[in-house]
Amino acid sequence: METTLAIGVLTALVVILVATALFGRLALMIGQPRVFGEMAAGVVLGPSVAGALLPATQQLFPDDVRSVLYVLSVIGLTFFMFLVGCGINHDHVDRGTVRGSIAIASGGLLLPMALGALTAVVFFDELAVPGSDTVAFTMFLGGALSVTAFPMLARILRERGIQDTRIGTLITMAAAIDDAVAWTLLALVIALGAAGATSSAVVAVAGLAGLTLVMLTAVRRALGVLARNTERRGHLEPGGMVVILLVVLASGSVSELVGVHAIFGGFLAGLAIPRSTVLRAQIQSRLGDMSSLLLLPVFFAFSGLNTQLGTLIDVSLLLPTAVILAVAFAGKYLGCGLAVRGLGMSWRHASAVGGLMNARGLIILIFINVGLAHGLVTPQLFSILVVVAVVTTAAAMPIYRVSFPTWLENVELTASGPGGAPDPATTPTRRA
């Protein structure tokens, strides 16, 4: 039995790697980030495309194999977000950056939530689960429209080489805040649906706050000893690597345990890594390729395998789909963009941030799948939000390219180099 399962998992991994590599290359050819192709590869491998054209292909992904792929995908995503947190340039994380991130996150939360709640009221009779609570439904739709594809956004920033710039740090931290709030809101909505219980929501909020405090204080101080030893030796000992792995896995486990996705535990573990050039370089070199090239594509493929697009063919959904899509895009773009302008940055910065923060990717798919499992989402609303995920994600990179061309990226990289990082608001800009 175990041998058969192992063969099945290994075969599935081969298929996933080939598909994600191929679609990643195709995505680059059409001007999209590689990660968008990896997301598309999962959908193509699933029941909506390959399953419809070649039903036999679904035999490659039976339930037991999918269970293993799910575990691998969570581990891969957790470690990827750990590397994202670990790679953040702490020289840019000052009080101004934190305040800026909170401002951008607030704009990306409040306006989409308000517009989403209003839209939920308008289409409640058409899209809500019969007998569902109005408050829970409005909170769910508002939360779904406020998420940002945190892992996808981090991957895009890394591909563009601007993850260590001040604007890259602002976007990364703002996306993390947005998603943490959205997941906490989802926990609250699920709690409200469970006979009015609020205990899980309280656990989620208190647990995430407690984990953040512990990781950024006690764990960070403890890892300082490891950082100093690594600096002194010039390399990370195997025992030290085991400590790093334990910290990431434990943080991800606690995050998942309190009702917030494990990616936030991984990200917090990355933020807890002390400022040590040698330690960070050693961690990136040992974990980077395995996470980005193997485990992360499994996450995108697994999520795509569970996406059903067949329900999208329904004329009656055209109006609510158009309205919700417009609300989703406008809420994020305007909310985040105006927040960036409020920080004194240029319109180009504002448009670039608004476009990137609009990328919802598979995070919204995970979000709505959780809602579906708890009876919060109808198949119709699920289909509409799939459209929102695909369209907003596909639009993110073109908007970014138009708003933030290569010459401006180079200015940003120069301004954020060693020796200080001036605020983007003071960075010289050139008319396109």
C-alpha positions in Angstrom: 0.0 0.0 0.0 2.8 2.4 1.0 4.8 1.6 -2.1 1.8 2.2 -4.3 1.2 5.6 -2.6 4.8 6.6 -3.0 4.8 5.8 -6.7 1.6 7.7 -7.1 3.0 10.8 -5.3 6.2 10.7 -7.2 4.4 10.4 -10.5 2.1 13.3 -9.6 5.1 15.4 -8.7 6.8 14.7 -12.1 3.6 15.8 -13.9 3.2 18.9 -11.7 6.8 20.0 -12.2 6.6 19.5 -16.0 3.3 21.4 -16.2 4.3 24.3 -13.9 7.7 24.7 -15.7 6.0 24.7 -19.1 3.2 27.1 -18.1 5.6 29.3 -16.2 7.7 29.7 -19.4 4.5 30.5 -21.4 3.5 33.1 -18.8 6.8 34.9 -19.2 6.4 34.9 -22.9 3.1 36.8 -22.7 4.3 39.3 -20.1 2.9 37.6 -17.0 4.9 36.5 -14.0 6.0 32.9 -13.8 3.8 32.3 -10.8 0.7 33.1 -12.9 1.6 30.3 -15.2 2.1 28.0 -12.3 -1.4 28.8 -11.1 -2.8 28.3 -14.5 -1.0 24.9 -14.7 -2.9 23.7 -11.7 -6.3 24.7 -13.2 -5.4 23.0 -16.5 -4.4 19.8 -14.7 -7.6 19.7 -12.7 -11.2 18.6 -13.6 -12.1 21.8 -15.5 -9.7 21.3 -18.4 -7.7 18.0 -18.4 -10.5 16.2 -16.6 -13.0 17.3 -19.2 -10.8 16.6 -22.3 -8.9 13.6 -21.0 -10.8 12.1 -18.0 -8.1 9.5 -17.5 -5.7 12.1 -16.3 -7.6 12.5 -13.1 -6.5 9.0 -12.1 -3.0 10.6 -11.5 -4.5 12.5 -8.6 -6.6 10.1 -6.4 -7.7 11.2 -3.0 -4.8 9.6 -1.1 -2.2 11.3 -3.4 -4.0 14.6 -3.1 -3.8 14.3 0.7 0.0 14.0 0.5 0.2 16.9 -2.1 -1.8 19.0 0.3 0.7 18.4 3.1 3.6 19.2 0.8 1.9 22.3 -0.5 1.3 23.7 3.0 5.0 22.9 4.0 6.2 24.5 0.7 4.1 27.6 1.1 5.1 28.0 4.8 8.9 27.8 4.0 8.5 30.1 1.0 6.9 32.7 3.2 9.6 32.1 5.8 12.2 33.0 3.1 10.2 36.1 2.2 10.2 37.3 5.8 13.9 36.3 6.1 14.8 38.3 3.0 13.1 41.5 4.0 15.8 44.3 4.3 15.5 45.4 7.9 17.3 48.7 7.0 14.0 49.7 5.4 11.8 48.6 8.3 11.7 51.7 10.4 8.8 53.4 12.0 8.0 55.2 8.8 7.9 52.0 6.8 5.7 50.3 9.4 3.3 53.3 9.4 3.3 53.3 5.6 2.5 49.6 5.5 -0.3 50.0 7.9 -1.7 52.9 5.9 -1.6 50.9 2.6 -3.0 47.8 4.3 -5.9 49.9 5.8 -6.7 51.3 2.4 -6.6 47.8 0.9 -8.9 46.6 3.7 -11.5 49.2 4.5 -12.6 50.3 1.0 -12.9 46.7 -0.4 -14.7 45.5 2.8 -17.1 48.4 2.7 -17.9 48.0 -1.0 -18.0 44.2 -0.7 -20.5 44.5 2.2 -22.7 46.9 0.2 -22.6 44.5 -2.8 -23.5 41.6 -0.6 -26.6 43.4 0.6 -27.6 44.1 -3.0 -27.2 40.5 -4.2 -28.0 38.8 -0.9 -31.2 37.1 -2.3 -29.4 35.9 -5.4 -26.1 34.7 -4.0 -26.4 33.9 -0.3 -26.9 30.4 1.0 -30.7 30.1 1.8 -31.3 30.8 5.5 -27.8 32.3 6.0 -27.2 35.3 8.3 -27.0 38.6 6.5 -24.1 39.9 8.7 -22.1 36.7 8.2 -22.6 36.9 4.4 -21.6 40.5 4.1 -18.5 40.0 6.3 -17.5 37.0 4.2 -17.8 38.8 0.8 -16.1 41.8 2.2 -13.3 39.6 3.5 -12.9 37.7 0.3 -12.6 41.0 -1.7 -10.0 42.3 0.7 -7.4 39.5 0.4 -4.2 39.9 -1.6 -2.2 36.9 -3.0 0.5 37.3 -0.4 2.7 34.5 -1.7 2.1 35.4 -5.3 2.9 39.0 -4.7 6.1 38.1 -2.9 7.1 35.9 -5.8 6.4 38.7 -8.3 8.5 41.2 -6.3 11.3 38.6 -6.2 11.1 38.0 -9.9 11.3 41.7 -10.5 14.3 42.0 -8.1 12.6 44.8 -6.0 11.7 42.8 -2.9 14.5 44.5 -0.9 13.6 48.0 -1.9 11.6 50.3 0.3 8.5 50.0 -1.9 8.9 46.2 -2.0 9.0 46.1 1.8 6.0 48.3 2.0 4.0 46.1 -0.3 5.1 42.9 1.3 4.2 44.0 4.8 0.9 45.6 3.7 -0.2 42.4 2.0 0.7 40.4 5.1 -1.5 42.6 7.2 -4.3 42.5 4.8 -4.4 38.7 4.6 -3.9 38.3 8.4 -7.0 40.5 9.0 -9.0 38.7 6.2 -8.2 35.3 7.6 -9.1 36.4 11.1 -12.4 37.8 9.7 -13.1 34.4 8.1 -12.6 32.7 11.4 -15.1 35.2 12.9 -17.6 34.5 10.1 -17.3 30.8 10.6 -17.7 31.2 14.3 -20.9 33.3 13.8 -22.2 30.5 11.6 -21.6 27.9 14.3 -24.6 28.7 16.4 -23.3 32.2 17.2 -20.1 30.8 18.8 -17.3 33.4 19.0 -14.6 31.3 20.7 -12.7 30.4 17.5 -12.5 34.1 16.5 -11.2 35.1 19.9 -8.6 32.3 19.7 -7.6 33.4 16.2 -7.1 37.0 17.1 -5.4 36.3 20.5 -3.3 33.5 19.1 -2.0 35.4 16.1 -1.1 38.4 18.4 0.6 36.1 20.9 2.6 34.3 18.2 3.7 37.6 16.7 4.9 38.9 20.1 6.8 35.7 20.9 8.4 35.4 17.5 9.6 39.0 17.3 10.9 39.1 20.9 11.9 35.9 22.6 12.6 33.8 19.5 14.4 36.6 17.8 16.7 37.1 20.9 17.3 33.4 21.1 18.3 33.2 17.4 20.7 36.0 18.0 23.1 33.4 19.6 22.9 31.3 16.5 23.5 34.3 14.3 26.6 35.3 16.2 28.0 31.8 16.1 27.3 31.6 12.4 29.0 34.9 11.8 32.1 33.7 13.8 32.3 30.4 11.9 31.4 31.8 8.5 28.8 29.1 7.9 25.7 27.6 9.4 26.3 24.3 11.2 23.9 21.3 10.6 22.6 21.7 14.2 21.8 25.3 13.6 19.9 24.4 10.4 17.8 22.0 12.5 17.0 24.8 14.9 15.8 27.0 11.9 13.7 24.2 10.6 12.1 23.6 14.0 11.3 27.3 14.4 9.6 27.5 11.0 7.6 24.3 11.5 6.6 25.2 15.1 5.5 28.7 14.1 3.5 27.4 11.1 1.9 24.8 13.3 0.8 27.3 16.0 -0.5 29.7 13.3 -2.6 26.9 11.8 -3.7 25.7 15.3 -5.2 29.1 16.2 -7.2 29.2 13.0 -4.9 31.4 10.8 -3.2 29.9 7.8 0.3 28.5 8.3 1.8 31.0 5.9 1.7 33.7 8.6 3.6 31.5 11.0 6.2 31.0 8.3 6.4 34.7 7.6 6.7 35.6 11.3 9.5 33.0 11.6 11.3 34.8 8.8 10.9 38.2 10.4 12.4 36.7 13.6 15.7 35.9 11.9 18.3 38.4 13.2 20.2 40.8 11.0 23.1 38.5 10.0 24.3 38.6 6.4 26.0 35.2 6.7 23.0 33.5 8.4 20.5 34.8 5.9 22.7 33.9 3.0 23.1 30.3 4.3 19.4 29.9 4.9 18.5 31.2 1.4 21.0 29.0 -0.3 19.9 25.8 1.5 16.1 26.3 1.3 15.6 28.6 -1.6 15.6 26.2 -4.6 13.7 23.4 -2.9 11.0 25.8 -1.8 10.6 27.8 -5.0 11.2 25.1 -7.6 9.5 22.1 -6.0 7.2 22.6 -3.1 5.7 26.0 -4.0 4.6 24.7 -7.5 2.9 21.9 -5.6 0.8 24.5 -3.7 -0.4 26.2 -6.9 -1.1 22.9 -8.6 -3.0 21.4 -5.7 -5.2 24.5 -5.4 -5.9 24.4 -9.1 -6.8 20.7 -8.9 -9.6 21.6 -6.6 -11.0 24.5 -8.7 -14.2 23.8 -10.7 -14.9 26.2 -13.6 -17.9 24.4 -15.0 -20.4 26.5 -13.1 -19.2 29.7 -14.7 -21.4 29.2 -17.8 -24.6 30.9 -16.5 -26.1 34.0 -18.1 -27.9 35.0 -14.9 -24.5 35.5 -13.3 -23.3 38.1 -15.7 -24.6 41.1 -13.8 -23.4 40.1 -10.3 -20.1 38.9 -11.8 -19.5 42.3 -13.5 -20.5 44.3 -10.4 -18.4 42.2 -8.0 -15.4 42.2 -10.3 -15.6 46.0 -10.7 -16.0 46.4 -6.9 -13.1 44.1 -6.2 -10.8 45.9 -8.6 -11.8 49.4 -7.7 -11.7 48.8 -3.9 -8.1 47.6 -3.9 -6.8 49.8 -6.6 -8.3 53.0 -5.2 -7.9 52.1 -1.5 -4.2 51.2 -1.7 -3.4 53.8 -4.4 -4.9 56.7 -2.4 -3.0 55.5 0.7 0.3 55.6 -1.2 -0.5 59.1 -2.4 -1.2 60.0 1.2 2.3 59.0 2.1 3.6 61.5 -0.4 4.7 59.1 -3.1 4.1 59.7 -6.9 1.0 58.6 -8.9 3.2 56.0 -10.5 4.0 54.4 -7.2 0.3 54.6 -6.2 -0.8 52.9 -9.4 1.9 50.2 -9.2 1.0 49.4 -5.6 -2.8 49.4 -6.3 -2.3 47.1 -9.3 -0.1 44.6 -7.4 -2.2 44.6 -4.3 -5.2 43.6 -6.6 -3.6 40.3 -7.4 -5.7 37.8 -5.4 -4.4 34.6 -7.0 -5.1 31.4 -5.2 -5.4 32.9 -1.7 -8.9 34.0 -2.5 -9.6 30.5 -3.9 -8.4 28.9 -0.6 -10.5 31.5 1.2 -13.7 30.6 -0.6 -13.0 26.9 -0.5 -12.9 27.2 3.3 -16.1 29.1 3.1 -17.6 26.5 0.8 -16.7 23.7 3.3 -18.5 25.6 6.1 -21.6 26.3 4.0 -21.0 30.0 3.6 -20.7 30.0 -0.2 -23.1 29.0 -3.0 -21.7 27.5 -6.2 -22.8 30.6 -8.0 -20.8 33.0 -5.7 -17.9 30.5 -5.7 -17.8 30.8 -9.6 -17.9 34.6 -9.5 -15.0 34.8 -7.1 -13.0 32.4 -9.2 -13.5 35.0 -12.1 -12.4 37.7 -9.7 -9.2 35.7 -8.8 -8.2 35.1 -12.4 -9.0 38.6 -13.8 -7.5 40.7 -11.0 -4.4 38.5 -10.9 -3.9 38.6 -14.7 -4.3 42.4 -14.6 -1.8 43.0 -11.9 1.4 42.7 -13.9 0.3 44.8 -16.9 -0.8 47.6 -14.6 2.5 47.4 -12.8 4.5 47.5 -16.0 2.7 50.5 -17.3 2.9 52.3 -13.9 6.4 51.3 -12.9 8.6 50.8 -16.0 12.1 49.4 -15.9 13.8 52.9 -15.7 11.8 53.6 -12.5 12.6 50.2 -11.1 16.3 51.1 -11.6 15.8 54.4 -9.8 14.1 52.5 -6.9 16.9 50.0 -6.7 19.6 52.7 -6.7 17.8 54.6 -4.0 17.4 51.5 -1.9 21.0 50.4 -2.2 23.6 50.1 0.6 24.2 53.3 2.6 20.6 54.3 3.2 17.2 54.1 1.7 15.4 57.4 1.1 11.7 57.5 1.0 10.2 56.9 -2.5 8.4 60.2 -2.1 11.8 62.0 -2.5 13.0 59.8 -5.3 13.4 61.7 -8.5 11.0 60.7 -11.2 10.9 61.2 -14.9 8.0 61.7 -17.2 7.2 58.7 -19.3 
